Amino acid sequence: MILFANMNNGAAQVRVLVVDDDAVSREVLSLLLTSQGYSVGAADSGDAALLRLQEARDSLPEVVLTDLQMPGLAGIELACQIRAVCGSQTMLLAMSGSEPGGEVQSAFDGFLAKPFSMDALQEAIAGRAATSTGGAILEDVTVLDQTVYGKLAGSMRPERIGQLYALCLDDARRRIAAMQLAASGGDDDAYRKEAHAIKGGCGMVGACELQRLATSMETRGLDATNHVATLDEFLLGCERLERMLVAREVDLRKNATPDLRGDSTHE
């Protein structure tokens, strides 16, 4: 399904609605798409997205990019209702940190596995790629993907990049607290859902160590031998990322500050 044959020249004319209940993923995608010239709207749930679309029938987006695993309206049901409002003129792209079944994927025009690159997203929007397998999760203790960080830092001011990672860390810590509560109540499903959300958000900002730990927590659940130690390790990982980000922010500010000393004039 090829909607846009000349995306390199026409990105500014393409409207994209990002739908994700995870604030970090929503913010990162909105920033990156805006930096590439897209007109971006965002919704934090399937219900909010549907309401927005119903109110904008005369200016519907060309693309809806939605997470599959959200509370409330999501997945196949959301796709069907968006189709009813937008028809075939709007491309529906799904994204998730886990591979969905074939029936779910068939309800959408393409699927992107989190984390994915801007190149993969643009290819999907251009209709040149139906699916993306996403970026590999690093198995070592790499704290931060420098390529991802560089792309984000290049698209916003130094203070903004700091705010973005602070949002990611605050969200991760909040979800870890929810996982601790779920663990105390023996709620394996809630535990895994929070880990899944952390995996997606951290993956989008290149927080490799936290993404790896969240993936392990989602996969193993409360059946793990010592999930308490894993949760504690995750909090230590947050501290390691924070220290690295402070150092990176100092470097960014130094590079952004012009040399005001000037050159000395010699007679």
C-alpha angles and dihedrals in degrees: 000000000000112000100162121038096177105040095149090066100029105048092111090062095053118097116207127190113203114203118189134134089210108090094204095053091044093051096045094048092047092051095046095046092047091050088055092054101260122139103239134199126176139206128186097213143021091251092052091048093050091049091050092051093048090053093049103049091138093052106032118170119255090223135033114193110191138176114236100214108061132130114260121002110022146121120024094353092054091047092052093049093047089050089052091055102035104027120202095318091084121070113223116211122183126205134186143153089239131053111255126216122270094256092058094046091050089061089064136056093234144354131224122193113218125274098041133161127248087244091059091048093049091048090052092049090049089053093241095116128035098191141021125202092208131226121316117256108238114239096203126073096269104153101198133018102232093201093056091044091050093052092049093045090049092056100051145031119276093253091051093054088052091052091049095054091043087056090051094050094045090050092048093050091048091052092047088056088052090050091052089052091047090049092051089054095043092242102154094173094055090044092054094044092056090047089051091053092049090050092055097045095045091045092056092057096040096251091154101175094049091045090052093049093046090050090053092048092050092048098045100034120178090328088080116114093240115009090164091065090049092052090049090049089052091055089050088051089055089055092050091051091048092054092049092048092052089055092047092049091053089052092048093051092048091052092046093052114088119227103256096181095085126200120298116245115228124201 
